[in-house]
Amino acid sequence: MEIAIIAHDGKKTEMVQFLMDFRAVIMAKDIKLIATGTTGKHIEKAGLTVEKYLSGPYGGDAQIAGRVAEGKTDMVLFFRDPLGMHPHEPDIAMLMRLCDVHDVPLATNPATAALLMKAI
């Protein structure tokens, strides 16, 4: 199973803590983590293995959207900052739309992400 991990700047610490809380599930189920560049660096520092793509504003969201469209990514955890302005909002909207089109589970907050992780 491949899970894409994305977090806006104000949510990166929360995402890392979330992943550490579910580390046992990630390891037991042999889940492959992929992430946008900066989020991936934070995940690596926490000791998890992750395949990094470009930073979100530089095309990382679009790269992950491509993997969703190709059927390679099984789930997306995207901790968004709903109060911030993001110059790459079109890429974010595309990623979310493609998750809907391809019926890929998408969590945009920790509560939903926890439900998805518990269901694995």
C-alpha distances in whole Angstrom, upper triangle without the diagonal:
4,7,10,13,16,20,23,26,27,24,22,24,22,19,19,21,18,15,18,18,15,14,15,12,10,11,12,8,7,5,6,9,11,14,17,20,22,19,17,21,21,18,19,22,21,19,16,14,13,13,16,18,21,22,22,26,26,23,20,19,20,18,15,16,16,13,12,15,14,11,9,8,6,8,11,13,17,20,22,26,28,31,31,32,29,30,27,27,27,23,22,24,22,18,19,21,18,16,18,19,16,15,12,12,14,16,19,20,20,21,18,15,16,16,13,12,14,13,10
4,7,10,13,17,20,23,24,21,19,21,20,17,17,19,17,14,17,18,15,14,16,13,10,12,14,10,9,6,5,6,7,10,14,16,19,16,14,18,18,15,16,20,19,18,14,12,10,10,13,14,17,19,18,22,22,19,16,15,16,14,11,13,13,10,10,13,12,10,7,5,5,7,9,11,14,17,20,23,25,28,28,28,26,27,23,24,24,20,19,21,19,16,17,19,16,14,17,18,15,15,11,12,13,14,17,19,18,20,17,14,16,17,13,12,16,15,12
4,6,10,13,17,19,21,17,16,18,17,13,14,16,14,11,15,16,13,13,15,12,10,13,14,12,11,7,6,5,6,8,12,15,16,13,12,16,16,13,15,18,17,17,13,12,10,10,12,13,16,17,16,20,20,18,14,13,15,14,10,12,14,11,10,14,14,12,9,6,6,5,6,7,10,13,16,20,22,25,24,25,23,24,21,21,21,18,16,18,17,14,14,17,15,12,16,17,15,14,10,10,10,11,13,15,15,17,14,11,13,14,11,10,14,14,11
4,7,10,14,16,18,15,14,16,16,12,13,16,14,12,15,17,14,15,17,15,12,15,17,15,14,10,9,6,5,5,8,12,13,11,10,14,14,12,14,17,16,17,13,12,9,9,10,10,13,13,12,16,17,14,11,10,12,11,7,10,12,9,9,13,13,12,10,7,8,6,5,6,8,11,13,17,19,22,21,22,19,20,17,18,18,15,13,16,15,11,12,15,13,11,15,17,15,14,11,11,9,10,12,14,14,17,15,12,14,16,13,13,16,16,15
4,7,10,13,14,11,10,13,12,8,10,13,11,9,13,15,13,14,17,15,12,15,18,16,15,12,10,7,6,5,7,10,11,7,8,11,11,9,12,15,14,15,12,12,9,10,10,11,12,12,11,15,16,14,11,10,13,12,9,12,14,13,12,16,17,16,14,10,11,9,6,5,6,8,11,14,17,20,19,20,17,19,16,17,18,15,13,16,16,12,13,17,15,13,17,19,17,17,13,12,10,10,10,12,12,15,14,11,13,16,13,13,16,17,16
4,7,10,12,9,8,12,11,8,10,13,12,12,15,17,16,16,20,18,16,19,22,20,19,16,14,10,9,6,6,9,9,6,8,11,11,10,13,15,15,17,15,15,12,12,10,10,11,9,8,12,13,12,9,8,12,12,9,11,14,14,13,17,18,18,16,13,14,11,8,6,5,6,8,11,14,16,15,16,13,15,13,13,15,12,10,13,14,11,12,15,15,14,17,19,18,18,15,14,11,10,9,11,12,15,14,12,15,17,15,15,19,20,19
4,6,8,5,5,9,9,7,9,12,11,12,15,16,16,17,21,20,18,21,23,22,22,18,17,13,12,9,8,10,9,6,9,12,10,11,14,15,15,17,16,17,14,15,13,13,13,10,9,12,14,14,11,10,14,15,13,15,18,17,17,20,22,21,20,17,17,14,11,8,5,5,6,8,11,13,12,14,12,14,13,13,16,14,11,14,16,13,14,17,18,16,19,22,21,21,18,16,13,11,9,10,11,15,14,12,15,18,17,17,20,21,21
4,6,5,6,10,10,9,12,14,14,15,18,19,20,21,24,23,21,24,27,26,25,22,21,17,15,12,10,11,9,8,12,13,12,13,16,17,17,20,19,20,17,18,15,15,14,10,9,10,13,14,12,11,15,16,15,16,19,20,19,22,24,24,23,20,21,17,14,11,8,6,5,6,9,11,9,10,9,12,11,11,15,13,11,14,16,14,15,18,19,18,21,23,23,23,20,19,15,13,11,11,13,16,17,15,18,21,20,20,23,25,24
4,5,6,8,10,10,12,14,15,16,18,20,21,21,25,25,23,26,29,28,27,24,22,19,17,13,11,12,9,8,12,12,11,13,16,16,16,19,19,20,18,19,16,16,15,11,10,11,14,16,14,14,17,18,18,19,22,22,22,25,27,27,25,22,24,21,17,14,11,9,9,8,12,12,10,11,10,13,13,14,17,16,14,17,19,18,18,22,23,22,24,27,27,27,24,22,19,17,14,14,15,19,19,18,20,23,22,22,25,27,27
4,6,7,8,10,12,13,14,16,18,19,20,21,25,25,23,26,29,29,28,25,24,20,19,16,15,15,12,11,15,15,12,15,18,17,17,20,20,22,20,21,19,19,18,15,14,15,18,19,17,17,20,22,20,22,25,25,24,27,29,29,28,24,25,22,18,15,12,9,8,7,10,10,9,12,12,15,15,16,19,18,16,19,21,20,19,23,24,23,25,28,28,28,25,23,19,17,13,13,13,17,18,17,19,22,22,22,25,27,27
4,6,5,6,9,10,10,12,14,15,17,18,22,21,20,23,25,25,25,22,21,17,17,14,13,14,12,9,13,14,11,12,16,16,15,18,18,19,18,19,17,18,18,15,13,15,18,19,17,16,19,20,18,20,23,23,22,25,27,27,25,21,22,18,15,12,9,6,7,7,10,11,11,14,13,17,16,16,19,18,15,18,20,18,18,21,22,21,23,26,26,25,22,19,16,13,11,10,10,14,15,13,15,18,18,18,21,23,23
4,5,5,6,9,10,11,12,14,15,16,20,20,18,20,23,23,23,20,19,15,14,11,11,12,9,6,9,10,7,9,12,12,12,15,14,16,14,16,14,16,16,13,13,15,17,18,15,15,19,19,17,19,22,22,22,25,26,26,24,20,21,18,15,12,10,8,9,10,14,15,14,16,15,18,17,17,20,19,16,19,21,18,19,23,23,21,24,27,26,25,22,20,17,15,13,12,12,15,16,14,16,19,19,18,21,23,23
4,5,5,6,9,10,11,12,14,15,19,19,18,20,23,23,23,21,20,17,17,14,14,15,12,9,12,11,8,9,12,11,10,14,14,17,16,18,17,19,19,16,16,19,21,22,19,19,22,23,21,23,26,25,25,28,29,29,26,23,23,20,17,14,13,10,12,12,16,17,16,19,18,21,21,21,24,22,20,23,25,22,22,26,26,24,27,30,29,28,24,22,19,17,15,13,12,16,17,15,16,19,20,18,21,23,23
4,6,5,6,9,10,11,13,14,17,18,17,19,22,22,22,20,20,16,17,15,15,16,14,11,13,14,11,11,15,14,12,15,15,18,17,19,18,20,20,18,17,20,22,22,20,19,23,23,20,22,25,24,24,27,29,27,25,22,22,18,16,12,11,8,11,11,14,16,16,19,18,22,21,21,24,22,19,22,24,21,20,24,25,22,25,28,27,26,22,20,17,14,12,10,8,12,14,12,12,16,17,15,18,20,21
4,5,5,6,9,10,11,12,15,15,14,17,19,19,19,16,16,13,13,11,12,14,12,8,10,12,9,8,12,13,11,14,12,15,13,16,15,17,18,16,15,18,20,20,17,16,20,20,17,19,22,21,20,24,25,24,22,18,18,15,12,9,9,7,10,12,15,17,17,19,18,21,20,20,22,20,17,20,21,18,18,22,22,20,22,25,24,23,19,17,14,12,11,9,8,12,13,10,11,15,14,13,16,18,18
4,5,5,6,9,10,10,14,14,13,15,18,18,18,16,15,12,13,12,13,14,12,8,10,10,7,6,9,9,7,10,9,12,12,15,15,17,18,16,17,20,21,21,18,18,22,21,19,21,24,22,22,26,27,25,23,20,20,17,15,12,12,11,14,15,18,20,20,22,21,23,22,22,25,23,20,23,24,21,21,25,25,22,25,28,27,25,22,20,17,15,14,13,11,15,16,13,13,17,16,14,17,20,19
4,5,5,6,9,10,13,14,13,15,18,19,19,17,18,15,16,15,17,18,15,12,13,14,10,9,12,12,9,12,12,15,15,18,18,21,22,20,20,23,25,25,22,21,25,24,22,24,27,25,25,28,29,28,25,22,21,18,17,13,14,12,15,16,19,21,21,24,23,26,25,25,28,25,23,25,27,23,23,27,27,24,27,30,28,27,23,21,19,16,15,13,10,13,15,12,12,16,16,14,16,19,19
4,5,5,6,9,12,12,11,14,16,16,17,15,16,13,15,14,16,18,16,13,14,15,12,10,14,14,11,13,12,15,15,18,18,20,22,20,20,23,25,24,21,20,23,23,20,22,25,23,22,26,27,25,23,19,18,15,14,10,12,10,14,16,18,20,21,24,23,26,24,24,26,24,21,23,25,21,21,24,24,21,24,27,25,23,20,17,15,12,13,10,7,10,12,9,8,12,12,10,12,15,15
4,5,5,6,9,9,8,11,13,14,14,12,12,10,12,12,15,16,15,12,12,13,11,8,11,12,9,10,9,11,11,15,16,18,20,19,19,23,24,23,20,19,22,21,18,21,23,21,21,24,25,23,20,17,17,14,13,10,12,12,15,18,21,23,23,25,24,26,24,24,26,24,21,24,25,21,21,24,24,21,24,26,24,23,19,17,15,13,14,13,10,13,13,10,10,13,13,10,12,15,14
4,5,5,8,10,9,11,13,15,15,14,15,13,15,15,18,18,17,14,14,14,12,9,11,11,8,9,9,12,13,17,18,21,23,22,22,25,27,26,23,23,26,25,22,25,27,24,24,28,28,26,24,21,20,17,17,14,16,15,18,20,23,25,25,28,26,29,27,28,30,27,25,27,28,25,25,28,27,25,27,30,28,26,23,20,19,17,17,16,13,15,16,13,12,15,15,12,14,17,16
4,6,8,9,10,12,13,15,16,15,16,15,18,18,20,21,20,17,17,18,15,13,15,15,12,13,12,15,16,20,21,23,25,24,24,27,29,28,25,24,28,27,24,26,28,26,25,29,29,27,25,21,20,18,17,14,16,15,19,21,23,25,26,29,28,31,29,29,31,29,26,28,29,25,25,28,28,25,27,30,28,26,23,20,19,16,17,15,11,13,14,12,10,13,13,10,11,15,15
4,5,5,6,9,10,11,12,11,13,12,15,16,19,21,20,17,16,18,16,13,15,16,13,13,11,14,15,18,19,22,24,24,24,27,28,27,24,23,26,25,22,24,26,23,22,26,26,24,22,19,17,15,15,13,15,15,19,21,24,26,27,29,28,31,29,28,30,27,25,27,27,24,23,26,26,22,25,27,25,23,20,17,17,15,16,15,11,13,13,10,8,11,11,7,9,12,11
4,5,5,6,8,10,10,10,12,11,15,16,19,20,20,16,15,17,15,11,13,14,10,10,8,11,13,16,18,21,24,23,24,27,28,27,24,23,26,25,22,24,26,23,23,27,27,24,21,19,18,16,16,14,17,17,21,23,26,29,29,31,29,32,29,30,31,28,26,29,29,25,25,28,27,24,27,29,27,25,22,19,19,17,19,18,15,16,17,13,12,15,14,10,12,15,13
4,5,5,6,8,10,10,13,14,17,19,22,23,23,20,19,20,18,15,16,17,14,13,11,13,15,19,21,24,27,27,27,31,32,30,27,26,29,27,24,27,28,25,25,28,28,25,23,20,19,17,18,17,20,20,24,27,29,32,32,34,33,35,33,33,34,31,29,31,31,28,27,30,29,26,28,31,28,26,23,20,21,19,21,20,17,18,18,15,13,15,15,11,11,14,12
4,5,5,6,8,8,12,12,16,18,21,23,23,20,18,21,19,16,17,19,16,15,12,14,15,18,20,23,26,26,26,30,31,29,25,25,27,25,22,24,26,23,22,25,25,22,20,17,15,14,16,15,18,19,23,26,28,31,31,33,31,34,31,31,32,29,27,29,29,25,25,27,26,23,25,27,24,22,19,17,18,17,19,18,16,16,16,13,11,13,11,8,8,10,8
4,6,6,6,5,8,9,12,14,18,20,20,17,15,18,16,13,14,16,14,12,9,10,11,14,17,20,23,23,23,27,27,26,22,22,24,22,19,22,23,20,19,23,23,20,17,15,14,13,14,13,16,18,21,24,27,30,30,31,29,31,29,29,30,27,25,27,27,23,23,26,24,21,24,26,23,22,18,16,17,16,19,18,16,17,17,13,12,14,12,9,11,12,10
4,6,5,7,9,10,14,17,20,21,22,19,17,19,18,14,14,17,14,12,9,10,12,15,18,21,24,25,26,29,30,28,24,25,27,25,22,24,25,22,22,26,25,22,19,17,16,16,17,17,20,21,25,28,30,33,33,34,32,34,32,32,33,30,28,30,30,26,26,29,27,24,27,29,26,25,21,20,21,20,22,22,19,21,20,17,16,18,16,12,14,15,12
4,6,8,11,13,17,20,23,25,25,22,20,22,21,18,18,20,18,16,13,14,16,18,21,24,28,28,29,32,33,31,27,27,29,27,24,26,27,23,23,27,26,23,20,18,17,17,19,18,22,23,27,30,32,35,35,37,35,37,34,34,35,32,30,32,31,28,28,30,28,25,28,29,26,25,22,20,21,21,24,23,20,21,21,18,16,17,15,12,13,14,11
4,5,9,12,15,18,22,24,25,22,20,22,22,18,19,21,19,17,14,14,15,17,20,22,26,27,27,31,31,29,25,25,27,24,21,23,24,20,20,23,22,19,17,15,13,14,16,17,20,22,25,29,31,34,34,36,33,35,32,32,33,30,28,29,29,25,25,27,25,22,25,26,23,21,18,17,19,19,22,22,20,21,19,16,15,16,14,11,12,12,8
4,6,9,13,16,20,21,23,20,18,20,20,16,16,19,17,15,12,11,12,14,17,20,24,25,25,29,29,27,23,23,25,22,20,22,22,19,19,22,21,18,15,14,13,14,16,17,20,22,26,29,31,34,34,35,33,34,31,32,32,29,27,29,28,24,25,27,25,22,25,26,23,22,19,18,20,20,23,23,21,22,21,18,17,18,16,13,15,15,11
4,6,10,13,17,18,20,17,15,18,18,14,15,18,16,15,11,10,10,12,15,17,21,21,22,26,26,24,20,20,21,19,16,19,19,16,16,19,18,16,13,11,10,11,12,13,16,19,22,25,28,31,30,31,29,31,28,28,28,25,23,25,24,21,21,24,21,19,22,23,20,19,16,15,16,17,19,20,18,20,18,15,15,16,13,11,13,14,10
4,7,10,14,15,17,15,12,15,16,13,13,17,16,14,10,8,7,8,11,14,17,19,19,23,23,20,17,17,19,16,13,16,17,13,14,17,16,14,11,9,10,11,12,13,16,18,21,25,27,30,29,30,27,28,25,26,26,23,22,24,23,19,20,23,20,18,21,22,19,19,16,16,16,17,19,20,19,21,20,16,17,19,15,13,16,17,13
4,7,10,12,14,11,9,12,13,9,11,14,13,12,9,7,5,6,9,11,14,15,16,20,20,18,14,14,16,14,11,15,16,13,13,17,16,15,12,9,10,10,10,10,13,15,18,21,24,26,25,26,24,25,22,23,24,20,19,21,20,17,18,21,19,17,20,22,19,19,15,15,14,15,16,17,17,19,18,14,16,18,15,13,16,17,14
4,7,9,12,10,7,11,12,10,11,14,14,14,11,9,5,5,6,7,11,12,13,16,16,14,10,11,13,11,8,12,13,10,12,15,15,14,11,9,11,10,9,10,12,14,17,20,22,25,24,24,21,22,19,20,21,17,16,19,18,14,16,19,17,16,19,20,18,19,15,15,14,15,16,18,18,20,19,15,18,20,17,15,19,20,17
4,6,8,6,5,9,10,9,10,13,14,14,12,10,7,6,5,6,8,9,9,13,13,12,8,9,12,10,8,11,13,11,13,16,16,16,13,11,13,12,10,10,10,12,14,17,19,22,20,21,18,19,16,17,18,15,14,17,16,13,15,18,17,16,19,21,19,20,16,16,14,14,14,16,16,20,18,15,18,20,17,17,20,21,19
4,6,6,6,9,10,10,12,14,15,16,14,13,10,9,6,5,6,5,6,9,9,9,5,7,10,9,8,11,13,12,14,16,17,18,15,13,16,14,11,11,10,12,13,15,18,20,18,18,15,15,13,15,16,12,12,15,15,12,15,18,17,16,20,21,20,21,18,18,15,16,15,17,18,21,20,17,20,22,20,20,23,24,22
4,6,5,6,9,10,11,13,15,16,14,13,10,9,5,5,5,4,7,10,9,10,7,10,12,11,11,14,16,15,17,20,20,21,18,17,19,18,15,15,13,15,15,17,20,22,19,19,16,16,14,17,18,15,15,19,18,16,18,21,20,20,24,25,24,25,21,21,19,19,18,20,20,24,23,20,23,25,23,22,26,27,25
4,5,5,7,9,10,11,13,15,14,14,11,11,8,9,8,6,8,10,11,12,10,12,15,14,14,17,19,18,20,23,23,24,21,19,21,19,16,15,13,13,14,15,19,20,17,18,15,16,15,17,19,16,16,19,20,18,20,23,22,22,25,27,26,26,23,22,20,19,18,18,19,23,22,20,22,25,23,22,26,27,26
4,5,5,6,9,10,11,13,12,12,10,11,8,10,10,8,9,12,13,13,10,11,15,14,13,16,18,17,18,21,22,22,20,17,19,16,13,12,10,10,12,14,17,19,17,18,15,17,15,17,19,16,15,19,19,16,18,21,21,20,23,25,24,24,20,19,17,16,15,15,15,19,19,16,18,21,20,19,22,24,22
4,5,5,6,9,10,11,9,9,6,7,5,8,9,9,11,14,14,14,11,12,15,14,13,16,18,16,18,21,21,21,18,16,18,16,14,13,12,13,15,17,21,22,21,21,19,20,18,20,21,18,17,21,21,18,19,23,22,20,24,26,24,24,21,20,18,17,17,18,17,21,21,17,19,22,20,19,22,24,22
4,5,5,6,9,10,10,10,9,10,8,10,11,10,13,15,15,16,13,15,18,17,16,20,21,20,21,25,25,25,22,20,21,20,17,16,15,16,17,19,22,24,21,22,20,21,19,22,24,21,20,23,24,21,23,26,25,24,28,29,28,28,24,24,22,21,20,20,20,23,23,20,22,25,23,22,25,27,25
4,5,5,7,9,9,11,10,12,11,13,14,12,14,17,17,18,15,17,20,19,18,21,23,21,22,26,26,26,23,20,22,20,17,15,14,14,16,17,21,22,20,22,20,21,20,22,24,21,20,24,24,21,23,26,26,24,27,30,28,28,24,23,21,19,18,18,17,21,21,18,19,23,22,20,23,25,24
4,5,5,7,6,8,7,10,10,13,14,13,15,18,19,19,15,17,20,18,16,20,22,20,21,24,24,24,20,18,19,17,15,13,14,14,16,18,22,23,22,24,21,23,22,23,25,22,20,24,24,21,22,25,24,23,26,28,26,26,22,21,19,18,17,17,16,19,20,16,17,21,19,17,20,22,20
4,5,5,5,6,7,9,9,13,15,15,17,20,20,20,17,19,21,19,18,22,23,21,22,26,25,25,21,19,21,19,18,16,17,17,20,22,25,27,25,26,24,25,24,25,27,24,23,26,26,23,25,28,27,25,29,31,29,29,25,24,22,21,21,21,20,23,23,20,21,24,22,20,23,25,23
4,5,7,9,10,13,13,16,17,16,19,21,21,22,19,21,24,22,21,25,26,24,26,29,29,28,25,23,24,22,21,19,19,18,21,22,26,27,25,27,25,26,25,27,29,26,25,28,29,26,27,31,30,28,31,33,32,31,28,26,24,23,22,22,20,24,25,21,22,25,24,22,24,27,25
4,6,9,11,14,14,18,19,18,20,23,23,24,20,22,25,23,22,25,27,25,25,29,29,28,25,22,23,21,19,17,18,17,20,21,25,26,25,27,26,28,26,28,30,27,25,29,29,26,27,30,29,27,30,33,31,30,26,25,23,21,21,20,18,21,22,19,19,22,21,19,21,24,22
4,7,9,13,14,18,20,19,21,25,25,25,21,23,26,24,22,25,27,24,25,29,28,27,24,22,22,21,20,18,20,20,23,24,28,30,28,30,28,30,28,30,32,28,27,30,30,27,28,31,30,28,31,33,31,30,27,25,24,23,23,22,20,23,24,20,20,23,22,19,21,24,22
4,6,10,12,15,18,18,20,23,23,23,19,20,23,21,19,22,23,21,22,25,25,24,20,18,19,18,17,16,17,18,21,23,27,29,28,29,27,29,26,28,29,26,24,28,27,24,25,28,27,25,28,30,27,27,23,22,21,20,21,20,18,21,21,18,18,21,19,16,19,21,18
4,7,10,13,16,17,19,22,22,21,18,19,21,19,17,21,21,18,20,23,22,21,18,16,17,17,17,16,18,19,22,24,28,30,29,30,27,28,26,27,29,25,24,27,26,23,25,27,25,24,27,29,26,26,22,22,21,21,22,22,20,23,23,19,20,22,20,17,20,22,19
4,6,10,13,14,15,19,18,17,14,15,18,15,13,17,18,15,17,20,19,19,15,13,15,15,14,14,15,17,19,22,25,27,26,27,24,25,22,24,25,21,20,24,23,19,21,24,22,21,24,26,23,23,20,19,18,19,19,20,19,22,21,18,19,22,19,17,20,21,19
4,7,10,12,14,17,16,15,12,14,15,12,11,15,15,13,15,18,17,17,13,12,15,15,14,15,16,18,20,23,26,28,26,26,23,24,21,23,23,20,19,22,21,18,20,23,21,20,23,24,22,23,19,20,19,19,20,22,21,24,23,20,22,24,21,19,23,23,21
4,7,9,11,14,13,12,9,11,13,10,10,14,14,13,15,18,18,18,15,14,16,16,14,15,15,17,18,21,24,26,23,23,20,20,18,20,21,17,17,21,19,17,19,22,20,20,23,24,22,23,20,20,19,19,19,21,21,24,23,20,22,25,22,21,24,25,23
4,7,9,11,10,8,5,9,10,7,8,11,12,11,14,16,16,17,14,13,17,16,14,15,14,17,18,20,23,25,22,22,18,18,15,17,18,14,15,18,17,14,17,20,18,18,22,22,21,22,19,20,18,19,19,21,22,25,24,21,24,26,23,22,26,26,24
4,6,8,6,6,4,8,9,8,9,12,13,13,16,17,18,19,17,16,19,18,16,17,15,17,17,19,22,23,20,19,16,15,13,15,16,13,14,17,16,14,18,20,19,19,23,23,22,24,21,22,20,21,20,22,23,26,25,23,26,28,25,25,29,29,27
4,6,5,6,5,8,10,10,11,13,15,15,17,19,20,21,19,18,20,19,16,15,13,15,14,16,18,20,17,16,13,12,10,13,15,12,12,16,16,14,17,20,19,19,23,24,23,24,21,22,19,19,18,20,21,25,24,21,24,27,25,24,28,29,27
4,5,5,4,5,8,9,9,11,13,14,15,17,19,20,19,17,19,17,14,14,11,13,12,13,15,17,14,13,10,10,7,10,11,8,9,12,12,11,14,16,16,17,20,21,21,22,19,19,17,17,15,17,19,23,21,20,23,25,23,23,27,27,26
4,6,7,8,9,11,12,13,15,17,18,19,21,23,22,20,22,21,17,17,14,15,13,14,16,17,14,12,8,7,5,9,10,8,10,13,13,13,15,18,18,19,22,23,23,25,22,22,19,20,18,20,22,25,24,23,26,28,26,27,30,31,30
4,6,8,9,10,12,13,14,16,18,19,20,22,21,20,23,22,19,19,16,18,17,18,20,21,17,15,12,10,8,12,12,10,12,15,15,14,17,19,19,20,23,24,24,25,23,24,21,22,20,23,25,28,27,25,28,30,28,28,32,32,31
4,6,5,6,9,10,11,13,14,15,17,19,18,17,20,19,16,17,15,17,16,18,20,21,19,17,13,11,8,11,11,8,10,13,12,11,15,16,15,17,20,20,20,22,20,21,19,20,19,22,24,27,25,23,27,28,26,26,30,30,29
4,5,5,6,8,10,11,12,14,15,17,15,14,17,16,13,14,12,15,14,17,19,21,18,17,14,13,10,12,12,9,10,13,12,10,14,16,15,15,19,19,19,20,18,19,16,17,17,19,21,24,22,20,24,25,23,23,27,27,25
4,5,5,6,9,10,11,12,14,16,15,13,15,14,11,12,10,13,12,15,16,19,17,15,12,12,8,10,10,6,6,9,9,7,10,12,11,12,15,16,16,17,15,16,13,15,14,17,19,22,20,18,22,23,20,21,25,25,24
4,5,5,6,9,10,10,12,14,14,13,16,15,13,15,13,16,15,18,19,21,19,18,14,13,9,11,9,6,8,10,8,7,10,12,10,12,15,15,15,17,15,17,15,17,17,20,22,25,22,21,24,25,23,24,27,27,26
4,5,5,7,9,10,11,13,12,11,14,14,13,15,14,17,17,20,22,24,22,21,17,16,13,14,13,9,11,13,11,9,13,14,12,13,17,16,15,18,15,17,16,18,18,21,23,25,23,21,24,25,22,23,27,26,24
4,5,5,6,9,10,11,9,8,11,11,9,11,11,15,15,18,20,23,21,20,17,17,13,14,14,10,10,12,10,7,11,12,10,10,14,14,13,15,12,14,12,14,15,18,20,22,20,17,21,22,19,19,23,22,21
4,5,5,6,9,10,10,9,11,11,10,12,12,15,15,19,19,23,21,20,17,17,13,13,12,8,9,10,7,5,8,9,7,8,11,11,10,13,11,13,12,14,15,18,20,22,20,18,22,22,19,20,24,23,22
4,5,5,6,9,9,9,12,13,12,15,15,19,19,22,23,26,25,23,20,19,15,16,14,11,12,13,10,8,12,12,9,10,13,12,11,14,12,15,15,18,18,22,24,26,23,21,25,25,22,23,26,25,23
4,5,5,6,5,6,9,11,11,14,15,18,19,23,24,27,26,25,22,22,18,18,17,13,14,15,12,10,13,13,10,10,14,13,11,13,11,14,14,17,18,21,22,24,21,19,22,23,19,20,23,22,20
4,5,5,6,5,7,8,9,12,13,17,18,22,22,26,25,24,21,22,18,17,16,13,13,13,11,8,10,10,7,7,10,10,7,9,7,10,11,14,16,19,21,22,19,17,20,20,17,18,21,20,18
4,5,8,8,10,12,12,16,16,20,21,24,24,28,27,26,23,22,19,18,16,13,14,14,11,9,11,10,6,8,10,8,7,10,9,13,14,17,19,22,24,25,22,21,24,23,20,22,25,23,21
4,6,8,10,13,14,18,19,22,23,27,28,31,30,29,26,25,21,21,19,16,17,17,14,12,15,14,10,11,14,12,9,12,11,15,16,19,21,24,26,27,24,22,25,25,21,22,25,23,21
4,6,7,10,12,16,18,21,23,26,27,31,30,30,27,27,23,23,21,18,18,18,15,13,14,14,11,10,13,11,8,10,9,12,14,17,20,23,24,25,22,20,23,22,18,19,22,20,18
4,6,9,11,15,17,20,22,26,27,30,29,29,26,26,23,23,22,18,18,19,16,14,15,16,13,12,15,14,11,12,10,13,14,17,20,22,23,24,21,19,22,21,18,18,21,19,17
4,6,7,11,13,17,19,22,24,27,26,26,24,24,21,21,20,17,16,17,15,12,13,14,11,10,13,13,10,11,8,10,11,14,16,18,19,21,18,15,18,18,14,15,18,17,14
4,7,10,13,17,19,23,24,27,27,28,25,26,23,22,22,19,17,18,16,13,13,15,12,9,12,13,10,9,6,7,9,12,15,17,18,19,15,13,16,15,11,12,15,13,11
4,7,10,13,15,19,20,24,24,25,22,24,21,20,20,17,15,16,15,12,11,13,12,8,11,13,11,9,6,5,6,8,11,13,14,15,12,10,12,12,9,10,13,12,11
4,6,10,12,16,17,20,20,21,19,20,17,16,17,14,12,13,13,9,9,12,11,8,11,13,12,11,7,6,5,6,8,11,12,14,11,9,12,13,10,11,14,14,13
4,6,9,13,15,18,18,19,18,20,17,16,18,15,12,14,15,11,11,14,14,11,14,16,15,14,11,8,6,5,6,8,9,11,9,6,10,11,9,10,13,14,14
4,6,9,11,15,14,16,14,16,14,13,15,13,9,12,13,10,9,13,14,11,14,17,16,16,13,11,7,6,5,7,9,12,10,9,12,14,12,13,17,17,17
4,7,9,12,12,14,13,16,15,14,16,15,11,14,16,13,12,16,17,15,17,20,20,19,16,14,10,7,5,5,7,10,10,9,12,14,14,14,17,19,19
4,6,9,9,11,10,13,12,11,14,13,9,12,14,12,11,15,17,15,17,20,20,20,17,15,11,9,6,7,10,13,12,12,15,17,16,18,20,22,22
4,5,6,8,9,13,13,11,15,15,12,14,17,15,14,18,20,19,20,23,24,23,21,19,15,13,9,9,12,14,15,15,18,20,20,21,23,25,25
4,6,8,10,13,13,11,14,15,12,13,16,16,14,17,19,18,19,22,24,23,21,19,15,13,10,10,13,15,15,16,19,20,20,22,24,26,27
4,7,10,13,14,13,16,17,14,15,19,19,17,20,23,22,23,26,27,26,25,23,19,17,13,13,16,18,18,19,22,23,24,25,28,29,30
4,6,10,12,10,14,15,13,15,18,18,17,20,22,22,23,26,27,27,25,23,20,18,14,15,17,20,20,20,23,25,25,26,29,30,31
4,7,9,8,12,13,12,13,16,17,17,19,21,22,23,25,27,27,25,24,21,20,16,17,20,23,22,23,26,27,27,28,31,32,33
4,5,5,9,10,9,11,14,14,15,17,19,19,21,23,24,25,23,23,19,18,15,17,20,23,22,22,25,27,26,27,30,31,31
4,6,8,9,10,12,13,15,16,18,19,20,22,23,25,26,24,24,21,21,18,20,23,26,25,25,28,30,28,30,33,33,33
4,6,5,7,9,10,11,13,14,16,17,19,20,21,23,21,21,18,19,16,19,22,24,23,22,26,27,26,27,30,31,30
4,5,5,6,9,10,11,12,14,15,17,18,20,21,20,20,16,17,14,17,20,23,21,21,25,26,24,26,29,29,29
4,5,5,6,9,10,10,12,14,15,16,18,20,19,20,17,18,16,19,23,25,23,23,26,27,25,27,30,30,30
4,5,5,6,9,10,10,12,14,15,16,18,17,18,15,16,15,18,21,24,21,21,24,25,23,25,28,28,27
4,5,5,6,9,10,11,13,14,15,16,15,15,12,13,11,15,18,20,18,17,21,22,20,22,25,25,25
4,5,5,6,9,10,11,12,14,15,14,15,12,14,12,16,19,21,18,19,22,23,21,23,26,26,26
4,5,5,6,9,10,10,12,14,13,15,13,15,14,18,21,23,20,20,24,24,21,23,27,26,25
4,5,5,6,9,10,11,12,10,12,10,12,12,15,18,20,17,16,20,21,18,20,23,22,22
4,5,5,6,9,10,10,9,10,7,10,10,13,16,18,15,15,18,18,16,19,22,21,21
4,5,5,6,9,10,10,11,10,13,13,17,20,21,18,18,21,21,19,21,24,23,23
4,5,5,6,8,8,11,10,13,14,18,21,22,18,18,22,21,18,21,23,22,21
4,6,5,6,5,7,7,10,12,15,18,18,15,14,18,17,14,17,20,18,18
4,6,5,6,8,8,12,13,16,19,19,15,16,19,18,16,19,21,19,19
4,6,8,11,12,15,17,20,23,23,19,19,23,21,19,21,24,21,21
4,6,9,11,15,17,20,22,22,19,18,21,20,17,19,22,19,19
4,6,9,13,15,18,20,20,16,16,18,17,14,17,19,16,16
4,6,10,13,16,17,17,14,13,16,15,11,14,16,14,14
4,7,10,12,14,14,10,9,12,11,8,11,13,11,12
4,7,9,11,12,8,8,11,11,9,11,14,13,14
4,6,7,8,5,5,9,9,8,10,13,13,14
4,7,9,7,7,11,12,11,13,16,16,17
4,6,6,6,9,10,11,12,14,16,17
4,6,5,6,9,10,10,12,14,15
4,5,5,7,9,10,11,13,15
4,5,5,6,9,10,11,13
4,5,5,6,9,10,11
4,5,5,6,9,10
4,6,5,6,9
4,5,5,7
4,5,5
4,6
4
